[in-house]
């Protein structure tokens, strides 16, 4: 077996509409085609790939420590991404990864999930 890449992340949320809007407005993803599952949700696309699967639930899962600390997406357009975050008053933290050519912009979605967007240092 050869693993190729991360296919998608599945995120449960009691704030489905707000989460869809956040992923569209902040990360520039688009809600797109999704199988007709018998539960609410949305597949958020980065280009041609549905990389974030949102699943609507009645209430936020609580009292459990997640084992997934964050997920990451690679991107281009560093300056315009920071401008968008600033315009929306979204807190973020920028960090350079030691020893490799990557700068991470760390953000949190509506439900507090940690996401970092990775840019090649030549953009930053």
BAVO-666788 format. One record per residue (C-alpha): residue in one letter; residue number from 1; x, z, y. Coordinates in nm, 3 decimals. Layout:
N
kevo:a&sefi:NUM&px:X&pz:Z&py:Y $
...
END
This chain:
124
kevo:x&sefi:1&px:0.000&pz:0.000&py:0.000 $
kevo:x&sefi:2&px:0.114&pz:-0.080&py:0.355 $
kevo:x&sefi:3&px:-0.058&pz:0.091&py:0.648 $
kevo:x&sefi:4&px:-0.088&pz:-0.143&py:0.946 $
kevo:x&sefi:5&px:-0.241&pz:0.037&py:1.244 $
kevo:x&sefi:6&px:-0.502&pz:0.291&py:1.341 $
kevo:x&sefi:7&px:-0.840&pz:0.125&py:1.297 $
kevo:x&sefi:8&px:-1.069&pz:0.363&py:1.486 $
kevo:x&sefi:9&px:-1.144&pz:0.722&py:1.581 $
kevo:x&sefi:10&px:-1.487&pz:0.871&py:1.509 $
kevo:x&sefi:11&px:-1.611&pz:1.118&py:1.772 $
kevo:x&sefi:12&px:-1.929&pz:1.328&py:1.745 $
kevo:x&sefi:13&px:-2.102&pz:1.394&py:2.075 $
kevo:x&sefi:14&px:-2.421&pz:1.547&py:2.210 $
kevo:x&sefi:15&px:-2.350&pz:1.355&py:2.533 $
kevo:x&sefi:16&px:-2.374&pz:1.000&py:2.400 $
kevo:x&sefi:17&px:-2.483&pz:0.824&py:2.722 $
kevo:x&sefi:18&px:-2.223&pz:1.005&py:2.935 $
kevo:x&sefi:19&px:-1.950&pz:0.935&py:2.680 $
kevo:x&sefi:20&px:-2.036&pz:0.563&py:2.669 $
kevo:x&sefi:21&px:-2.020&pz:0.550&py:3.049 $
kevo:x&sefi:22&px:-1.687&pz:0.740&py:3.058 $
kevo:x&sefi:23&px:-1.519&pz:0.512&py:2.804 $
kevo:x&sefi:24&px:-1.648&pz:0.207&py:2.993 $
kevo:x&sefi:25&px:-1.570&pz:0.327&py:3.346 $
kevo:x&sefi:26&px:-1.246&pz:0.515&py:3.287 $
kevo:x&sefi:27&px:-1.082&pz:0.327&py:2.999 $
kevo:x&sefi:28&px:-1.243&pz:-0.013&py:3.056 $
kevo:x&sefi:29&px:-1.386&pz:-0.031&py:2.704 $
kevo:x&sefi:30&px:-1.712&pz:-0.209&py:2.628 $
kevo:x&sefi:31&px:-1.994&pz:-0.091&py:2.407 $
kevo:x&sefi:32&px:-2.050&pz:-0.361&py:2.147 $
kevo:x&sefi:33&px:-2.182&pz:-0.464&py:1.808 $
kevo:x&sefi:34&px:-2.245&pz:-0.179&py:1.563 $
kevo:x&sefi:35&px:-2.407&pz:-0.176&py:1.219 $
kevo:x&sefi:36&px:-2.769&pz:-0.054&py:1.213 $
kevo:x&sefi:37&px:-2.687&pz:0.301&py:1.105 $
kevo:x&sefi:38&px:-2.985&pz:0.543&py:1.083 $
kevo:x&sefi:39&px:-2.833&pz:0.766&py:1.355 $
kevo:x&sefi:40&px:-2.751&pz:0.713&py:1.723 $
kevo:x&sefi:41&px:-2.409&pz:0.600&py:1.831 $
kevo:x&sefi:42&px:-2.196&pz:0.336&py:1.998 $
kevo:x&sefi:43&px:-1.885&pz:0.143&py:1.908 $
kevo:x&sefi:44&px:-1.648&pz:0.120&py:2.202 $
kevo:x&sefi:45&px:-1.430&pz:-0.189&py:2.201 $
kevo:x&sefi:46&px:-1.076&pz:-0.244&py:2.327 $
kevo:x&sefi:47&px:-1.063&pz:-0.622&py:2.333 $
kevo:x&sefi:48&px:-1.198&pz:-0.744&py:1.999 $
kevo:x&sefi:49&px:-1.160&pz:-0.411&py:1.818 $
kevo:x&sefi:50&px:-1.410&pz:-0.121&py:1.802 $
kevo:x&sefi:51&px:-1.150&pz:0.154&py:1.826 $
kevo:x&sefi:52&px:-1.372&pz:0.448&py:1.926 $
kevo:x&sefi:53&px:-1.688&pz:0.513&py:1.724 $
kevo:x&sefi:54&px:-1.920&pz:0.754&py:1.903 $
kevo:x&sefi:55&px:-2.180&pz:0.933&py:1.691 $
kevo:x&sefi:56&px:-2.475&pz:1.099&py:1.864 $
kevo:x&sefi:57&px:-2.556&pz:1.451&py:1.744 $
kevo:x&sefi:58&px:-2.817&pz:1.704&py:1.863 $
kevo:x&sefi:59&px:-2.563&pz:1.967&py:1.966 $
kevo:x&sefi:60&px:-2.188&pz:1.979&py:2.009 $
kevo:x&sefi:61&px:-2.002&pz:2.103&py:1.703 $
kevo:x&sefi:62&px:-1.877&pz:2.451&py:1.787 $
kevo:x&sefi:63&px:-1.665&pz:2.722&py:1.636 $
kevo:x&sefi:64&px:-1.435&pz:2.488&py:1.451 $
kevo:x&sefi:65&px:-1.077&pz:2.412&py:1.543 $
kevo:x&sefi:66&px:-1.025&pz:2.038&py:1.524 $
kevo:x&sefi:67&px:-0.732&pz:1.915&py:1.320 $
kevo:x&sefi:68&px:-0.703&pz:1.604&py:1.537 $
kevo:x&sefi:69&px:-0.530&pz:1.712&py:1.859 $
kevo:x&sefi:70&px:-0.547&pz:1.372&py:2.029 $
kevo:x&sefi:71&px:-0.559&pz:0.999&py:1.983 $
kevo:x&sefi:72&px:-0.358&pz:0.741&py:2.171 $
kevo:x&sefi:73&px:-0.408&pz:0.385&py:2.289 $
kevo:x&sefi:74&px:-0.142&pz:0.149&py:2.416 $
kevo:x&sefi:75&px:-0.215&pz:-0.038&py:2.737 $
kevo:x&sefi:76&px:-0.089&pz:-0.243&py:3.027 $
kevo:x&sefi:77&px:-0.189&pz:-0.209&py:3.392 $
kevo:x&sefi:78&px:-0.040&pz:0.134&py:3.466 $
kevo:x&sefi:79&px:-0.089&pz:0.128&py:3.845 $
kevo:x&sefi:80&px:-0.451&pz:0.011&py:3.833 $
kevo:x&sefi:81&px:-0.532&pz:0.271&py:3.565 $
kevo:x&sefi:82&px:-0.395&pz:0.555&py:3.782 $
kevo:x&sefi:83&px:-0.586&pz:0.417&py:4.084 $
kevo:x&sefi:84&px:-0.907&pz:0.422&py:3.878 $
kevo:x&sefi:85&px:-0.846&pz:0.782&py:3.768 $
kevo:x&sefi:86&px:-0.770&pz:0.890&py:4.126 $
kevo:x&sefi:87&px:-1.078&pz:0.709&py:4.263 $
kevo:x&sefi:88&px:-1.295&pz:0.894&py:4.009 $
kevo:x&sefi:89&px:-1.121&pz:1.231&py:4.070 $
kevo:x&sefi:90&px:-1.025&pz:1.254&py:3.703 $
kevo:x&sefi:91&px:-0.744&pz:1.495&py:3.625 $
kevo:x&sefi:92&px:-0.452&pz:1.352&py:3.431 $
kevo:x&sefi:93&px:-0.096&pz:1.434&py:3.341 $
kevo:x&sefi:94&px:0.186&pz:1.180&py:3.319 $
kevo:x&sefi:95&px:0.478&pz:1.234&py:3.086 $
kevo:x&sefi:96&px:0.775&pz:1.025&py:2.976 $
kevo:x&sefi:97&px:0.845&pz:1.035&py:2.604 $
kevo:x&sefi:98&px:1.210&pz:1.134&py:2.551 $
kevo:x&sefi:99&px:1.422&pz:0.876&py:2.374 $
kevo:x&sefi:100&px:1.169&pz:0.592&py:2.376 $
kevo:x&sefi:101&px:1.043&pz:0.348&py:2.637 $
kevo:x&sefi:102&px:0.694&pz:0.497&py:2.680 $
kevo:x&sefi:103&px:0.510&pz:0.680&py:2.956 $
kevo:x&sefi:104&px:0.191&pz:0.862&py:2.857 $
kevo:x&sefi:105&px:-0.108&pz:0.925&py:3.080 $
kevo:x&sefi:106&px:-0.300&pz:1.218&py:2.931 $
kevo:x&sefi:107&px:-0.675&pz:1.243&py:3.003 $
kevo:x&sefi:108&px:-0.975&pz:1.423&py:2.857 $
kevo:x&sefi:109&px:-1.315&pz:1.260&py:2.800 $
kevo:x&sefi:110&px:-1.655&pz:1.413&py:2.884 $
kevo:x&sefi:111&px:-1.646&pz:1.633&py:2.573 $
kevo:x&sefi:112&px:-1.286&pz:1.744&py:2.629 $
kevo:x&sefi:113&px:-1.120&pz:1.520&py:2.369 $
kevo:x&sefi:114&px:-0.753&pz:1.461&py:2.449 $
kevo:x&sefi:115&px:-0.652&pz:1.096&py:2.479 $
kevo:x&sefi:116&px:-0.322&pz:0.956&py:2.592 $
kevo:x&sefi:117&px:-0.278&pz:0.605&py:2.716 $
kevo:x&sefi:118&px:0.073&pz:0.471&py:2.650 $
kevo:x&sefi:119&px:0.250&pz:0.230&py:2.886 $
kevo:x&sefi:120&px:0.593&pz:0.074&py:2.852 $
kevo:x&sefi:121&px:0.829&pz:0.228&py:3.109 $
kevo:x&sefi:122&px:0.901&pz:-0.105&py:3.281 $
kevo:x&sefi:123&px:0.544&pz:-0.084&py:3.418 $
kevo:x&sefi:124&px:0.587&pz:0.264&py:3.556 $
END
